[in-house]
Amino acid sequence: MSWRVLRAFWAELNRPDSFEGKPYFAFINQIGHIALGRHLVENISAVSVQISGAAPYAWAIAIWVVAGYILVIELNRQGWVGADTIRDSAFLALGAVCLPITASVTPSGRWIRVDEASGNYLIWQIAVLVAVVVYMRPRLIAAYGGEK
């Protein structure tokens, strides 16, 4: 793959689009924001554990990830696009809070992933489901008809 291809792909990723009339693309766009937020916080935390030997304060990392995303990607790279900027940032934040609300720090200072059947993880999963359903419902109705 050439650098030209990668630059073109990066430019497309940074082009604001609310995917009006394209519910499938709107869906995968927001799922991607959730995944990006979650993985950035988890990976930055994992690197921090390896460097310092102790768990970082996951909420601080989540806040920095969300703030960095809003400032660097949404506002600097894409510019303010109103509701689309807010939605993209909110879905990224939804992913970013997964680690802080589902992991615990041991007395030795290490964080561990709480069992995925825990209440906190299920609450996070329900929040993701509700957010996606609320986001997708009007798009599905607009694209395919149905009751409002």
C-alpha positions in Angstrom: 0.0 0.0 0.0 1.4 3.4 -1.0 1.6 6.5 1.1 -0.8 8.2 -1.4 -3.5 5.6 -0.6 -3.0 6.0 3.2 -3.1 9.8 2.9 -6.3 9.6 0.8 -7.9 7.3 3.4 -6.8 9.6 6.3 -8.3 12.6 4.5 -11.6 10.6 4.1 -11.6 9.7 7.8 -11.2 13.4 8.7 -14.0 14.6 6.4 -17.0 15.3 8.5 -20.1 13.4 7.5 -23.3 12.8 9.4 -24.3 10.0 6.9 -27.8 11.4 6.4 -29.9 8.8 4.5 -27.2 6.2 5.0 -28.1 4.4 8.2 -25.5 1.6 7.8 -22.6 4.0 7.5 -24.0 6.1 10.4 -24.1 2.9 12.5 -20.6 1.8 11.8 -19.3 5.3 12.2 -20.6 5.6 15.7 -19.5 2.0 16.6 -16.1 3.0 15.4 -16.1 6.0 17.7 -17.0 3.8 20.7 -14.3 1.3 19.8 -11.7 4.1 19.3 -12.4 5.6 22.7 -12.3 2.3 24.5 -9.1 1.1 22.9 -7.3 4.4 23.3 -8.0 4.4 27.0 -7.1 0.7 27.4 -3.9 0.9 25.4 -2.7 4.1 27.0 -3.4 2.6 30.4 -1.6 -0.6 29.5 1.5 1.3 28.4 1.4 3.4 31.6 1.2 0.2 33.7 4.3 -1.2 31.9 6.2 2.0 32.3 5.3 2.8 35.9 4.4 -0.6 37.3 1.2 0.7 38.8 -2.3 1.4 37.5 -2.9 4.9 36.2 -6.0 6.8 37.3 -8.2 5.5 34.4 -10.7 8.4 34.7 -7.9 10.9 34.1 -6.8 9.0 31.0 -10.4 8.8 29.8 -10.8 12.6 30.2 -7.6 13.3 28.4 -8.5 11.0 25.5 -11.9 12.6 25.1 -10.5 16.2 25.4 -7.7 15.4 23.1 -10.1 13.9 20.5 -12.4 16.9 20.7 -9.6 19.4 20.4 -7.3 17.6 17.9 -9.7 15.7 15.6 -13.1 17.2 15.9 -12.3 20.9 16.2 -8.8 21.2 14.7 -9.0 18.7 11.9 -12.7 18.7 11.0 -13.9 22.0 12.4 -17.1 22.6 14.3 -20.0 20.8 12.5 -22.6 21.2 15.2 -24.6 18.1 16.1 -22.2 15.8 14.3 -19.3 17.1 16.4 -21.3 16.6 19.6 -22.5 13.1 18.6 -19.1 11.8 17.5 -17.5 13.1 20.7 -20.3 11.6 22.9 -19.9 8.2 21.3 -16.1 8.3 21.7 -16.6 9.3 25.4 -19.0 6.3 25.8 -16.2 4.0 24.7 -13.6 5.8 26.8 -15.4 5.3 30.1 -15.5 1.5 29.7 -12.2 0.9 31.5 -12.7 3.3 34.4 -16.1 1.9 35.2 -15.3 -1.8 34.7 -11.8 -2.2 36.1 -10.5 -2.4 39.6 -7.2 -1.5 41.1 -5.6 -4.2 43.4 -3.9 -3.3 46.7 -0.5 -3.7 44.9 -1.5 -0.9 42.5 -2.3 -3.0 39.4 -5.6 -2.7 37.7 -7.5 -5.8 36.7 -10.4 -6.3 34.4 -13.6 -7.0 36.3 -15.4 -10.1 35.2 -17.5 -9.2 32.2 -20.6 -10.5 33.9 -20.2 -7.8 36.5 -22.9 -5.2 37.0 -20.8 -2.3 35.9 -19.9 -4.0 32.6 -23.6 -4.9 32.0 -24.6 -1.3 32.7 -22.0 0.0 30.2 -23.3 -2.5 27.6 -26.9 -1.3 28.2 -25.8 2.3 27.9 -24.1 1.5 24.6 -27.2 -0.3 23.3 -29.5 2.5 24.3 -27.3 5.2 22.8 -27.0 3.3 19.5 -30.8 2.6 19.4 -31.7 6.2 20.1 -29.2 7.4 17.5 -30.3 4.9 14.8 -34.1 4.9 15.2 -34.8 8.2 13.4 -32.2 7.3 10.7 -33.8 3.9 10.1 -37.3 5.5 9.9 -36.1 8.2 7.5 -34.4 5.7 5.3 -36.9 2.8 5.3 -40.1 4.3 6.5 -42.2 3.1 9.4 -43.8 4.5 12.5 -42.4 7.7 14.0 
